[in-house]
Amino acid sequence: MIYWNSLSDFLQMGGHGLYVWGSFAVTALIFAIEISQIRRQRRLVRSSVQGESHAAEKN
């Protein structure tokens, strides 16, 4: 098991901190973008389906 003497040692990750934390940041950003795009697409599909059902009711 790995033990760090301080928070600074933990954040530096033995000299690889920039890569490690940068990878986490990029992954979190990609997840956030993916979730927002899924929500946007869901809203578009719902509004499209509702529009089609209202059009069908009028006919």
TIMAR-119060 format. One record per atom (N, C-alpha, C, O): x, y, z; atom name; residue number from 1; residue in three letters. Coordinates in steps of 0.001 Angstrom, whole numbers, plus 500000, padded with zeros to 6 digits. Example, Ala and Ser with C-alpha at 12.3 -4.5 7.8 and 13.67 -1.06 7.14 Angstrom:
PAKE     c1     c2     c3 atome num residu
PAKE 513190 494310 507800     N   1    Ala
PAKE 512300 495500 507800    CA   1    Ala
PAKE 513200 496700 507800     C   1    Ala
PAKE 514236 496681 508465     O   1    Ala
PAKE 512850 497750 507080     N   2    Ser
PAKE 513670 498940 507140    CA   2    Ser
PAKE 512900 500030 507870     C   2    Ser
PAKE 513409 501138 508039     O   2    Ser
This chain:
PAKE     c1     c2     c3 atome num residu
PAKE 500842 498824 500000     N   1    Met
PAKE 500000 500000 500000    CA   1    Met
PAKE 500887 501239 500000     C   1    Met
PAKE 501980 501226 500567     O   1    Met
PAKE 500431 502276 499384     N   2    Ile
PAKE 501206 503507 499274    CA   2    Ile
PAKE 500747 504484 500348     C   2    Ile
PAKE 499551 504682 500565     O   2    Ile
PAKE 501723 505086 501014     N   3    Tyr
PAKE 501428 506094 502033    CA   3    Tyr
PAKE 502139 507391 501663     C   3    Tyr
PAKE 503283 507367 501209     O   3    Tyr
PAKE 501489 508479 501848     N   4    Trp
PAKE 502076 509778 501575    CA   4    Trp
PAKE 502289 510514 502882     C   4    Trp
PAKE 501507 510369 503822     O   4    Trp
PAKE 503342 511300 502938     N   5    Asn
PAKE 503672 512048 504141    CA   5    Asn
PAKE 502862 513331 504270     C   5    Asn
PAKE 502715 513866 505369     O   5    Asn
PAKE 502341 513823 503160     N   6    Ser
PAKE 501581 515074 503201    CA   6    Ser
PAKE 500608 515114 502029     C   6    Ser
PAKE 500671 514287 501119     O   6    Ser
PAKE 499725 516076 502070     N   7    Leu
PAKE 498775 516271 500973    CA   7    Leu
PAKE 499521 516628 499689     C   7    Leu
PAKE 499128 516215 498598     O   7    Leu
PAKE 500580 517384 499827     N   8    Ser
PAKE 501390 517761 498669    CA   8    Ser
PAKE 501977 516520 497992     C   8    Ser
PAKE 501961 516417 496765     O   8    Ser
PAKE 502491 515586 498783     N   9    Asp
PAKE 503012 514339 498214    CA   9    Asp
PAKE 501914 513564 497495     C   9    Asp
PAKE 502138 513000 496424     O   9    Asp
PAKE 500742 513542 498087     N  10    Phe
PAKE 499615 512853 497459    CA  10    Phe
PAKE 499259 513496 496120     C  10    Phe
PAKE 499066 512795 495127     O  10    Phe
PAKE 499172 514823 496089     N  11    Leu
PAKE 498799 515520 494861    CA  11    Leu
PAKE 499875 515395 493780     C  11    Leu
PAKE 499559 515388 492590     O  11    Leu
PAKE 501128 515297 494183     N  12    Gln
PAKE 502216 515166 493207    CA  12    Gln
PAKE 502333 513741 492656     C  12    Gln
PAKE 502901 513535 491584     O  12    Gln
PAKE 501804 512775 493377     N  13    Met
PAKE 501792 511371 492946    CA  13    Met
PAKE 503165 510898 492454     C  13    Met
PAKE 503280 510274 491399     O  13    Met
PAKE 504175 511202 493220     N  14    Gly
PAKE 505517 510740 492857    CA  14    Gly
PAKE 506027 511335 491558     C  14    Gly
PAKE 506785 510689 490835     O  14    Gly
PAKE 505618 512561 491256     N  15    Gly
PAKE 506056 513219 490025    CA  15    Gly
PAKE 505100 513017 488856     C  15    Gly
PAKE 505321 513570 487779     O  15    Gly
PAKE 504065 512250 489048     N  16    His
PAKE 503106 511966 487975    CA  16    His
PAKE 501755 512648 488216     C  16    His
PAKE 500774 512336 487541     O  16    His
PAKE 501705 513559 489156     N  17    Gly
PAKE 500446 514198 489539    CA  17    Gly
PAKE 499753 514918 488404     C  17    Gly
PAKE 498532 514838 488268     O  17    Gly
PAKE 500527 515624 487580     N  18    Leu
PAKE 499915 516354 486470    CA  18    Leu
PAKE 499187 515403 485523     C  18    Leu
PAKE 498073 515691 485083     O  18    Leu
PAKE 499813 514278 485211     N  19    Tyr
PAKE 499189 513291 484341    CA  19    Tyr
PAKE 497960 512665 485011     C  19    Tyr
PAKE 496902 512551 484392     O  19    Tyr
PAKE 498103 512266 486266     N  20    Val
PAKE 497015 511594 486982    CA  20    Val
PAKE 495815 512522 487131     C  20    Val
PAKE 494702 512156 486753     O  20    Val
PAKE 496025 513707 487674     N  21    Trp
PAKE 494913 514626 487921    CA  21    Trp
PAKE 494374 515215 486624     C  21    Trp
PAKE 493182 515502 486517     O  21    Trp
PAKE 495243 515395 485648     N  22    Gly
PAKE 494776 515843 484334    CA  22    Gly
PAKE 493864 514809 483685     C  22    Gly
PAKE 492859 515153 483062     O  22    Gly
PAKE 494226 513538 483837     N  23    Ser
PAKE 493389 512455 483298    CA  23    Ser
PAKE 492031 512418 483979     C  23    Ser
PAKE 491004 512241 483324     O  23    Ser
PAKE 492032 512586 485301     N  24    Phe
PAKE 490756 512649 486020    CA  24    Phe
PAKE 489914 513828 485549     C  24    Phe
PAKE 488705 513689 485364     O  24    Phe
PAKE 490537 514979 485355     N  25    Ala
PAKE 489807 516175 484931    CA  25    Ala
PAKE 489211 515996 483538     C  25    Ala
PAKE 488056 516351 483303     O  25    Ala
PAKE 489993 515449 482622     N  26    Val
PAKE 489495 515229 481255    CA  26    Val
PAKE 488345 514228 481271     C  26    Val
PAKE 487349 514422 480575     O  26    Val
PAKE 488470 513170 482048     N  27    Thr
PAKE 487408 512171 482148    CA  27    Thr
PAKE 486138 512775 482719     C  27    Thr
PAKE 485047 512526 482204     O  27    Thr
PAKE 486266 513569 483782     N  28    Ala
PAKE 485097 514225 484372    CA  28    Ala
PAKE 484444 515174 483375     C  28    Ala
PAKE 483217 515239 483292     O  28    Ala
PAKE 485252 515909 482620     N  29    Leu
PAKE 484715 516828 481604    CA  29    Leu
PAKE 483957 516062 480522     C  29    Leu
PAKE 482875 516477 480106     O  29    Leu
PAKE 484521 514956 480071     N  30    Ile
PAKE 483854 514149 479036    CA  30    Ile
PAKE 482534 513584 479566     C  30    Ile
PAKE 481534 513576 478848     O  30    Ile
PAKE 482523 513112 480810     N  31    Phe
PAKE 481274 512622 481399    CA  31    Phe
PAKE 480237 513732 481481     C  31    Phe
PAKE 479067 513503 481175     O  31    Phe
PAKE 480641 514923 481886     N  32    Ala
PAKE 479706 516047 482000    CA  32    Ala
PAKE 479136 516413 480632     C  32    Ala
PAKE 477939 516671 480508     O  32    Ala
PAKE 479981 516437 479612     N  33    Ile
PAKE 479514 516743 478246    CA  33    Ile
PAKE 478557 515660 477775     C  33    Ile
PAKE 477512 515963 477199     O  33    Ile
PAKE 478901 514409 478011     N  34    Glu
PAKE 478047 513289 477593    CA  34    Glu
PAKE 476671 513366 478258     C  34    Glu
PAKE 475649 513194 477594     O  34    Glu
PAKE 476645 513621 479555     N  35    Ile
PAKE 475371 513723 480275    CA  35    Ile
PAKE 474540 514877 479753     C  35    Ile
PAKE 473330 514738 479576     O  35    Ile
PAKE 475174 516019 479502     N  36    Ser
PAKE 474411 517164 478995    CA  36    Ser
PAKE 473873 516893 477595     C  36    Ser
PAKE 472756 517302 477279     O  36    Ser
PAKE 474644 516210 476751     N  37    Gln
PAKE 474153 515884 475410    CA  37    Gln
PAKE 473019 514865 475459     C  37    Gln
PAKE 472080 514954 474668     O  37    Gln
PAKE 473088 513913 476360     N  38    Ile
PAKE 472005 512940 476509    CA  38    Ile
PAKE 470727 513644 476958     C  38    Ile
PAKE 469650 513374 476425     O  38    Ile
PAKE 470839 514540 477929     N  39    Arg
PAKE 469662 515283 478393    CA  39    Arg
PAKE 469074 516142 477283     C  39    Arg
PAKE 467855 516210 477125     O  39    Arg
PAKE 469937 516797 476515     N  40    Arg
PAKE 469469 517641 475407    CA  40    Arg
PAKE 468736 516783 474366     C  40    Arg
PAKE 467652 517147 473910     O  40    Arg
PAKE 469327 515656 473997     N  41    Gln
PAKE 468703 514772 473019    CA  41    Gln
PAKE 467368 514244 473535     C  41    Gln
PAKE 466409 514128 472771     O  41    Gln
PAKE 467302 513927 474815     N  42    Arg
PAKE 466058 513440 475410    CA  42    Arg
PAKE 464959 514493 475318     C  42    Arg
PAKE 463816 514185 474982     O  42    Arg
PAKE 465324 515753 475624     N  43    Arg
PAKE 464340 516843 475515    CA  43    Arg
PAKE 463850 517002 474080     C  43    Arg
PAKE 462655 517190 473849     O  43    Arg
PAKE 464767 516928 473116     N  44    Leu
PAKE 464386 517064 471712    CA  44    Leu
PAKE 463451 515943 471266     C  44    Leu
PAKE 462474 516185 470556     O  44    Leu
PAKE 463755 514721 471684     N  45    Val
PAKE 462908 513580 471313    CA  45    Val
PAKE 461534 513713 471957     C  45    Val
PAKE 460517 513471 471308     O  45    Val
PAKE 461500 514100 473235     N  46    Arg
PAKE 460202 514268 473911    CA  46    Arg
PAKE 459356 515334 473232     C  46    Arg
PAKE 458161 515131 473018     O  46    Arg
PAKE 459962 516472 472891     N  47    Ser
PAKE 459187 517535 472255    CA  47    Ser
PAKE 458725 517106 470868     C  47    Ser
PAKE 457630 517471 470440     O  47    Ser
PAKE 459541 516340 470167     N  48    Ser
PAKE 459157 515837 468853    CA  48    Ser
PAKE 457978 514869 468957     C  48    Ser
PAKE 457032 514946 468173     O  48    Ser
PAKE 458040 513968 469921     N  49    Val
PAKE 456966 512990 470116    CA  49    Val
PAKE 455679 513703 470538     C  49    Val
PAKE 454597 513371 470053     O  49    Val
PAKE 455794 514677 471438     N  50    Gln
PAKE 454612 515426 471865    CA  50    Gln
PAKE 454009 516206 470702     C  50    Gln
PAKE 452788 516282 470568     O  50    Gln
PAKE 454865 516787 469859     N  51    Gly
PAKE 454377 517508 468687    CA  51    Gly
PAKE 453649 516594 467723     C  51    Gly
PAKE 452617 516966 467164     O  51    Gly
PAKE 454181 515399 467526     N  52    Glu
PAKE 453539 514427 466641    CA  52    Glu
PAKE 452207 513962 467220     C  52    Glu
PAKE 451250 513764 466472     O  52    Glu
PAKE 452127 513785 468531     N  53    Ser
PAKE 450872 513316 469128    CA  53    Ser
PAKE 449821 514411 469054     C  53    Ser
PAKE 448643 514120 468843     O  53    Ser
PAKE 450233 515690 469225     N  54    His
PAKE 449273 516787 469095    CA  54    His
PAKE 448792 516919 467652     C  54    His
PAKE 447619 517204 467414     O  54    His
PAKE 449681 516714 466698     N  55    Ala
PAKE 449295 516780 465286    CA  55    Ala
PAKE 448333 515655 464930     C  55    Ala
PAKE 447397 515861 464158     O  55    Ala
PAKE 448555 514469 465486     N  56    Ala
PAKE 447682 513332 465226    CA  56    Ala
PAKE 446302 513540 465835     C  56    Ala
PAKE 445298 513102 465272     O  56    Ala
PAKE 446252 514212 466991     N  57    Glu
PAKE 444969 514470 467640    CA  57    Glu
PAKE 444127 515467 466832     C  57    Glu
PAKE 442899 515382 466830     O  57    Glu
PAKE 444770 516389 466162     N  58    Lys
PAKE 444053 517410 465373    CA  58    Lys
PAKE 443446 516802 464119     C  58    Lys
PAKE 442445 517303 463608     O  58    Lys
PAKE 444048 515722 463617     N  59    Asn
PAKE 443546 515115 462375    CA  59    Asn
PAKE 442506 514147 462678     C  59    Asn
PAKE 441956 513528 461768     O  59    Asn
